[in-house]
Amino acid sequence: MRGNGGGERSHGVLVAICLAAGVVLGLVAMTVKGSDPNHTAFDTALSTTTGFLYLGAGATAHARRPTNRVGLLMAWVGLLFFTEDLKLATNPVIFTLGLLFSTASGPGVVHLVLAFPDGELKSRWERLLVIGTYTVSFGLALAIMLFNDSRGLTPHREPNLLLITSNDRLAELFDRCLEGVGALIAVGVVTVLVYRWVTGKVPQRRLLTPVLAVAVTGACLSVVGNLAGANGGEGPGGPVIRTVYNLVFCLWPLAFLLGVLRARIGSAELARLLADRDEGRLTALVKDDAVWQDSHSYNALTAAAGLVRDNQRLAAELEKQLAEVRESRARIVSASDNERRRVERDLHDGAQQRLVSVLLSVRMARQRFDGSLTPELDEVLTATAHELQNAITELRELARGIRPRILTEDGLLPAIRSLVERVPLIIQLHLGEIPRLPDPVELTAYFVVSESLTNTLKHARASRVSIEVVIDNGVLRLEITDDGIGCAELNADGTGLSNLRDRVRALDGELIVHSAEKAGTSVLAVIPLATP
């Protein structure tokens, strides 16, 4: 956006040269024009003010953004504007040079208008139009000088040093051509401005509106003045049209300067761009919309772009960390399930088998020594066998709670039906067509149903429970609803629901609990079938 330091220095040097030369020529033009009886004090003051306004606007624009050529072009127009009055000088060389620059400000203004607001000519047609304008302006002015004596332009009748032969008809023909081409160029410039305004976005329109308004007014006055002979002061209303045209032309540097001062990125716009978190929109705002910023706006945009980049970097890091957390949680759940399997296997193949062996040994001892046992010893052996049987039953239930064998062998729905058969409540089952699912999904779904029923039995005081298990759009949906007293809390101690939520989220699912007072409890689990 800022360009290199060499570009800034070269622009600064050119602007300084234009400003210095423009100030000198402005003082000279004011002197020679003020001493010429054909120009009133008002005309002199108005033209001098116009030139210095262009110089001042150029200096301000360059200070606001040194790498933008608009400041240089405005200073250039101010310099060219003052060269037009050199034709009023008493020195023949300066007088001749003034004739060559008699319409110099016109192509400078065309160049400035087409390059505004970013200082660049964007298309080949614009570059051709600017080159053509300079060529026609200076070429036809030179052609007129070759055949027009021009001695009547100053009181001292200085000679035209480039005069070949005086031919008024040929000089008038060239002069008419210059006026006609000037009118066509004015129409072309206005057309380009209108097209830019219509196709531009709000920031660009805001900058172009004052420039376009002055351009349209000035172009209309120029066309009308040419048709009415206003340039020569002839025809009806010629002097009035010329005066109004000069007033409008004086407003043009103010319009450009207004565009420079208004070219700020508002805080609301920056807030919107930051909220969108899209650095590309910041770039588009500067380049595509041709937003013309001062240094403060550039600094604001730079800071905003930095914030957006930092935000995107932090968002990417957060997303990466979130993925790592999900993977870590899935690994923890998987490790926990593996540990459950190991404990279940150890209980079944270890402690449970030892207890069964001990129970068989006690029963065999009672049978073998049945006739020789004292009543007290028989009672002890009977009680021991009974306790061993209870221990085996409790151990079997514990192993079943860790991971039911039926879940492993037959799948989720048979395991849920087996679980429901042991619950002393009225339970309505709504089971869809459920195929065998990934092992983590089946185990998590089983624990959701099991823990929900356990909480219902312990806390809900319910008489009826509804269980729905379906597959919908690639997710397993489980909903357990009771008609109990409600008031279950997801994060309450002792419910186990918080642990269930962690298990479900480890599979990228979600666990939702609705429990209003005296309105029952609903536990909804949604588990994606594609496990992470």
C-alpha positions in Angstrom: 0.0 0.0 0.0 2.7 2.5 0.9 5.2 1.6 -1.7 9.0 2.0 -1.3 10.9 4.8 0.2 12.4 5.8 -3.2 9.0 6.4 -4.7 8.0 8.6 -1.8 11.2 10.7 -2.2 10.8 11.1 -5.9 7.2 12.2 -5.5 8.2 14.6 -2.8 10.9 16.2 -5.0 8.5 16.6 -8.0 5.8 18.1 -5.7 8.3 20.5 -4.2 9.5 21.6 -7.7 5.8 22.1 -8.9 5.0 24.0 -5.7 8.1 26.2 -5.9 7.7 26.9 -9.7 3.9 27.4 -9.2 4.4 30.0 -6.5 6.9 31.9 -8.6 4.7 31.7 -11.7 1.6 32.6 -9.6 3.2 35.8 -8.4 4.3 36.6 -12.0 0.9 35.9 -13.4 -0.8 38.0 -10.7 1.5 40.9 -11.6 1.2 40.8 -15.4 -2.6 40.1 -15.2 -3.2 42.8 -12.8 -1.4 45.3 -15.0 -3.3 44.3 -18.1 -6.3 46.6 -18.7 -8.3 43.7 -20.4 -8.6 41.9 -17.0 -10.6 43.1 -14.0 -9.4 42.9 -10.5 -12.1 40.2 -9.9 -10.8 38.1 -12.8 -7.2 38.5 -11.6 -8.2 37.5 -8.0 -10.3 34.6 -9.1 -7.7 33.1 -11.4 -4.9 33.6 -8.8 -7.0 32.0 -6.1 -7.7 29.0 -8.4 -4.1 28.4 -9.1 -3.0 28.7 -5.5 -5.9 26.4 -4.4 -4.6 23.7 -6.7 -1.1 24.1 -5.3 -2.3 24.1 -1.7 -4.6 21.1 -2.3 -1.6 19.2 -3.9 0.6 20.0 -0.9 -2.1 18.8 1.5 -2.8 15.6 -0.5 0.9 14.7 -0.7 1.3 15.2 3.0 -1.6 12.9 3.7 -0.3 10.1 1.4 3.1 10.7 -0.1 3.1 7.7 -2.5 -0.3 8.7 -4.1 0.2 10.8 -7.3 -3.0 12.8 -6.8 -1.1 15.4 -4.8 1.6 15.7 -7.5 -1.1 16.0 -10.2 -2.9 18.7 -8.3 0.3 20.7 -7.9 1.0 20.1 -11.6 -2.4 21.5 -12.6 -1.7 24.6 -10.4 1.6 25.1 -12.2 0.1 24.7 -15.7 -2.7 27.0 -14.7 -0.3 29.8 -14.0 1.7 29.2 -17.2 -1.4 30.2 -19.2 -1.0 33.8 -18.1 2.6 34.0 -19.4 1.1 35.2 -22.7 0.4 38.5 -21.0 4.2 39.1 -20.4 6.1 41.9 -22.1 9.1 39.8 -22.9 8.8 38.2 -26.4 10.3 34.8 -25.3 8.0 34.5 -22.3 5.1 35.8 -24.4 5.7 33.1 -27.0 6.1 30.4 -24.3 2.8 31.6 -22.8 1.1 31.2 -26.2 2.2 27.5 -26.3 0.8 27.0 -22.8 -2.4 29.0 -23.4 -4.6 25.9 -22.8 -2.1 23.9 -20.7 -4.4 23.5 -17.6 -7.0 21.5 -19.6 -5.0 18.3 -20.2 -3.6 18.6 -16.6 -7.2 18.6 -15.2 -8.2 15.7 -17.5 -5.1 13.7 -16.2 -6.1 14.6 -12.6 -9.7 13.7 -12.9 -9.1 10.3 -14.6 -6.4 9.4 -12.0 -8.4 10.4 -9.0 -8.6 9.1 -6.3 -5.6 6.7 -6.3 -3.3 8.6 -8.7 -3.2 5.8 -11.3 -4.7 5.5 -14.8 -6.4 2.1 -14.7 -7.1 1.3 -18.3 -5.5 1.7 -21.7 -8.3 3.9 -22.8 -7.7 6.3 -20.0 -4.0 6.5 -20.8 -4.8 7.1 -24.5 -7.3 9.8 -23.6 -4.8 11.6 -21.4 -2.0 11.3 -24.0 -4.4 12.5 -26.7 -5.4 15.5 -24.6 -1.9 16.6 -24.0 -1.0 16.1 -27.7 -4.1 17.9 -29.1 -3.8 20.8 -26.6 -0.1 21.6 -27.2 -0.2 20.5 -30.9 -3.1 22.7 -31.9 -1.7 25.5 -29.8 1.6 25.3 -31.7 -0.3 25.1 -35.0 -2.2 28.2 -34.1 1.0 30.1 -33.2 2.5 29.3 -36.6 -0.2 31.2 -38.4 -1.6 33.7 -35.8 0.3 36.9 -35.2 -1.3 37.3 -31.7 0.1 40.9 -31.3 -3.2 42.2 -30.0 -3.1 40.0 -26.9 -0.9 42.6 -24.9 -0.8 46.3 -24.8 2.9 46.3 -25.9 2.1 44.0 -28.9 5.0 41.6 -28.4 5.9 39.5 -31.4 5.2 35.7 -31.7 8.6 34.3 -32.3 7.2 31.1 -33.8 5.1 32.9 -36.4 5.7 31.6 -39.9 3.1 33.5 -41.8 -0.1 35.3 -40.7 -3.1 33.4 -41.9 -6.2 34.3 -40.0 -8.4 31.8 -41.7 -6.1 28.9 -41.0 -5.5 30.1 -37.5 -9.2 30.3 -36.9 -9.7 26.8 -38.3 -7.2 25.4 -35.8 -8.7 27.4 -33.0 -12.2 25.9 -33.8 -10.7 22.4 -34.0 -9.1 23.0 -30.5 -12.5 24.1 -29.1 -14.3 21.1 -30.7 -11.8 18.6 -29.5 -11.8 20.2 -26.1 -15.6 19.8 -25.9 -15.3 16.1 -26.9 -12.6 15.5 -24.3 -14.8 17.1 -21.7 -17.7 14.8 -22.6 -15.4 11.8 -22.5 -14.1 12.8 -19.0 -17.6 13.3 -17.7 -18.6 9.9 -19.1 -15.8 8.1 -17.4 -16.6 9.8 -14.1 -20.3 9.0 -14.4 -19.4 5.3 -15.2 -17.1 5.1 -12.2 -19.7 6.7 -9.9 -22.5 4.3 -11.1 -20.4 1.2 -10.9 -18.5 2.2 -7.7 -19.3 1.3 -4.2 -20.2 3.6 -1.4 -16.6 4.7 -0.4 -15.7 5.5 -4.0 -19.0 7.3 -4.6 -18.5 9.4 -1.6 -15.1 10.6 -2.9 -16.3 11.1 -6.6 -19.5 13.0 -5.9 -18.0 16.5 -5.4 -15.6 16.0 -8.3 -18.3 14.7 -10.6 -20.6 17.6 -9.7 -18.0 20.2 -10.6 -17.0 18.3 -13.7 -20.5 18.0 -15.0 -21.2 21.7 -14.4 -17.9 22.8 -15.9 -18.3 20.6 -18.9 -21.8 21.9 -19.6 -20.6 25.5 -19.3 -17.6 24.8 -21.5 -19.8 23.3 -24.2 -22.3 26.1 -24.0 -19.5 28.7 -23.9 -17.9 27.2 -27.0 -21.1 27.2 -28.9 -21.9 30.7 -27.8 -18.4 32.1 -28.5 -17.8 32.7 -24.9 -14.0 32.1 -25.1 -13.7 35.2 -27.2 -16.2 37.2 -25.3 -18.5 37.2 -28.3 -22.1 36.0 -28.6 -25.0 36.4 -26.2 -24.1 35.8 -22.6 -20.4 35.1 -23.4 -18.9 37.1 -20.6 -21.4 35.7 -18.1 -20.8 32.1 -19.1 -17.0 32.6 -18.9 -17.3 34.1 -15.4 -19.5 31.3 -14.1 -17.1 28.8 -15.7 -14.1 30.4 -14.0 -16.0 30.3 -10.7 -16.8 26.6 -11.2 -13.2 25.9 -12.2 -12.2 27.6 -8.9 -14.3 25.1 -7.0 -12.6 22.1 -8.5 -9.5 22.1 -6.3 -11.8 22.4 -3.3 -13.7 19.3 -4.6 -10.5 17.3 -4.9 -9.3 18.6 -1.5 -12.7 17.6 0.0 -12.3 14.1 -1.4 -8.9 13.9 0.3 -10.2 15.1 3.6 -13.2 12.8 3.5 -11.2 9.7 2.5 -11.1 8.1 5.9 -12.1 4.6 6.9 -14.8 5.1 9.6 -14.6 3.3 12.9 -17.9 1.6 12.1 -16.5 0.3 8.8 -13.4 -1.0 10.6 -15.5 -2.6 13.3 -17.6 -4.4 10.6 -14.4 -5.6 8.8 -12.9 -6.9 12.1 -16.2 -8.6 12.9 -16.1 -10.3 9.5 -12.6 -11.5 10.3 -11.7 -11.2 6.6 -8.4 -9.6 5.7 -9.3 -9.9 2.0 -12.1 -7.4 2.5 -9.7 -4.9 3.9 -7.6 -5.3 0.8 -10.6 -5.0 -1.5 -11.7 -1.8 0.3 -8.3 -0.2 -0.5 -7.8 -1.5 -4.0 -11.1 -2.3 -5.6 -13.0 0.6 -4.1 -10.0 2.9 -4.7 -10.3 4.3 -1.2 -8.1 7.3 -0.8 -6.7 7.4 2.7 -4.6 9.9 4.6 -1.9 8.6 6.8 -4.2 8.3 9.8 -6.5 6.0 7.8 -3.6 4.0 6.6 -2.4 3.5 10.1 -5.9 2.5 11.2 -6.1 0.0 8.3 -2.7 -1.4 9.1 -3.7 -1.9 12.7 -7.0 -3.5 11.7 -5.3 -5.8 9.2 -2.8 -6.8 11.9 -5.6 -7.5 14.3 -7.4 -9.6 11.7 -4.2 -11.6 11.0 -3.7 -12.2 14.7 -7.3 -13.2 15.1 -7.1 -15.7 12.2 -3.8 -17.1 13.7 -5.3 -17.4 17.1 -8.5 -19.0 15.7 -6.4 -21.5 13.8 -4.4 -22.3 16.9 -7.6 -22.7 18.9 -9.1 -25.0 16.3 -5.9 -27.1 16.4 -6.0 -27.3 20.2 -9.7 -28.1 20.1 -9.0 -31.0 17.7 -6.2 -32.2 20.0 -8.5 -32.0 23.0 -11.1 -34.0 21.1 -8.6 -36.6 20.1 -7.2 -36.8 23.6 -10.7 -37.2 25.1 -11.4 -40.0 22.6 -8.2 -41.7 23.5 -9.1 -41.4 27.2 -12.6 -42.9 26.6 -11.0 -45.7 24.5 -8.5 -46.4 27.2 -11.2 -46.5 29.8 -13.2 -48.9 27.7 -10.2 -51.1 27.2 -9.6 -51.0 30.9 -13.3 -52.0 31.5 -12.8 -55.0 29.2 -9.6 -56.0 31.1 -11.4 -55.7 34.5 -14.4 -57.6 33.2 -12.1 -60.4 31.8 -10.1 -60.5 35.1 -13.3 -60.7 37.1 -14.8 -63.4 34.9 -11.6 -65.5 34.5 -10.1 -64.8 37.8 -12.0 -63.9 41.0 -15.4 -65.3 39.7 -13.8 -68.6 38.7 -12.0 -68.9 42.1 -15.3 -68.2 43.9 -17.1 -70.8 41.9 -14.3 -73.3 42.6 -14.6 -72.6 46.4 -18.4 -72.9 46.2 -18.1 -76.3 44.5 -15.6 -77.4 47.2 -17.9 -76.4 50.0 -20.8 -78.3 48.5 -18.7 -81.4 47.8 -17.5 -81.3 51.4 -21.1 -81.2 52.7 -22.1 -84.1 50.4 -19.1 -86.2 51.3 -19.3 -85.8 55.1 -23.0 -85.4 55.2 -23.5 -88.1 57.9 -20.6 -87.2 60.1 -21.2 -83.4 60.3 -22.3 -81.9 63.5 -25.3 -79.6 63.2 -23.1 -76.6 64.0 -20.6 -77.4 61.2 -23.3 -78.2 58.7 -24.9 -74.8 59.5 -21.6 -73.1 58.9 -21.0 -74.8 55.6 -24.5 -74.0 54.4 -24.1 -70.3 55.3 -20.7 -70.3 53.6 -22.1 -71.7 50.4 -24.9 -69.2 50.5 -22.5 -66.3 50.9 -20.3 -67.6 48.2 -23.3 -67.8 45.8 -24.3 -64.2 46.7 -20.7 -63.1 46.1 -20.7 -64.8 42.7 -24.0 -63.2 41.8 -22.9 -59.7 42.8 -19.6 -60.2 41.0 -21.5 -61.3 37.9 -23.7 -58.2 38.1 -20.6 -56.0 38.6 -19.0 -57.5 35.5 -22.2 -57.1 33.6 -22.3 -53.4 34.5 -18.8 -52.9 33.4 -19.5 -54.3 29.9 -22.5 -56.6 29.3 -21.5 -59.7 27.4 -24.8 -59.4 25.5 -23.8 -56.0 24.2 -20.6 -57.4 22.8 -22.2 -60.5 21.3 -25.6 -59.3 20.1 -25.5 -55.5 19.9 -27.2 -52.5 21.3 -30.9 -53.3 21.1 -30.7 -56.8 22.7 -28.6 -55.2 25.5 -31.2 -52.5 26.1 -34.0 -55.1 26.2 -32.0 -57.2 28.7 -31.5 -54.1 30.8 -35.1 -53.1 30.7 -36.2 -56.6 31.9 -34.5 -56.0 35.2 -36.1 -52.6 35.9 -39.2 -52.7 38.1 -41.0 -49.9 36.1 -43.4 -49.7 33.2 -41.2 -49.0 30.2 -42.3 -48.2 26.7 -39.7 -49.0 24.1 -39.5 -47.3 20.7 -36.7 -48.9 18.9 -35.9 -48.4 15.2 -33.9 -50.5 12.9 -30.4 -50.4 14.4 -27.6 -52.4 12.8 -24.4 -53.2 14.6 -22.6 -49.9 15.3 -19.0 -49.0 16.0 -18.0 -50.3 19.4 -17.5 -46.9 21.1 -21.0 -45.8 19.9 -22.7 -48.9 21.2 -21.0 -48.8 24.6 -21.7 -45.1 25.1 -25.4 -45.5 24.0 -25.8 -48.4 26.5 -24.3 -46.4 29.3 -26.7 -43.5 28.5 -29.7 -45.7 28.9 -28.3 -47.6 31.9 -27.3 -44.4 33.8 -30.6 -42.7 33.0 -32.6 -45.7 34.3 -30.4 -45.8 37.4 -31.1 -42.2 38.1 -34.8 -42.7 37.6 -34.9 -45.5 40.0 -32.9 -43.7 42.7 -34.2 -40.1 42.5 -37.2 -39.6 40.2 -39.9 -41.5 42.0 -41.3 -42.3 38.5 -43.8 -44.9 37.5 -43.4 -44.9 33.8 -40.4 -44.5 31.5 -40.2 -44.1 27.7 -37.1 -45.1 25.7 -36.6 -44.1 22.1 -33.6 -45.3 20.0 -33.4 -44.4 16.3 -30.9 -43.5 13.6 -31.6 -40.1 11.9 -29.4 -38.5 9.3 -26.2 -40.3 10.2 -26.6 -39.9 14.0 -27.8 -42.2 16.8 -30.6 -40.5 18.7 -31.5 -41.8 22.2 -34.2 -40.1 24.4 -35.1 -41.4 27.8 -38.1 -39.7 29.4 -39.8 -40.4 32.8 -42.8 -39.0 34.7 -41.0 -38.4 37.9 -40.5 -35.3 40.1 -37.8 -33.8 37.8 -35.2 -31.4 39.0 -32.3 -33.5 37.7 -29.1 -31.5 37.1 -26.5 -32.3 34.5 -23.7 -31.2 36.7 -25.1 -32.5 40.0 -22.9 -34.8 42.1 -23.9 -38.4 42.2 -26.0 -38.5 39.0 -23.2 -39.6 36.6 -24.7 -37.4 33.9 -21.7 -35.2 33.7 -19.5 -38.3 33.0 -22.0 -39.4 30.4 -21.8 -36.0 28.8 -18.0 -36.3 28.6 -18.3 -39.7 27.0 -20.8 -38.4 24.4 -18.8 -35.3 23.6 -15.7 -37.5 23.1 -17.6 -38.9 20.1 -18.5 -35.4 18.9 -22.0 -35.9 20.2 -24.1 -33.9 22.7 -26.1 -34.8 25.8 -29.0 -32.6 26.7 -31.1 -32.9 29.9 -34.5 -31.2 30.5 -35.8 -31.6 33.9 -38.5 -29.2 35.3 -40.0 -29.5 38.8 -42.8 -32.0 38.9 -42.6 -32.4 35.1 -40.3 -35.4 34.8 -36.9 -35.7 33.2 -35.8 -36.1 29.6 -32.3 -37.2 28.7 -31.4 -36.7 25.0 -28.2 -38.0 23.5 -27.2 -37.4 19.9 -24.1 -39.4 18.8 -22.6 -39.3 15.3 -22.1 -42.8 13.8 -18.8 -41.8 12.3 -16.6 -41.7 15.4 -13.6 -39.5 15.5 
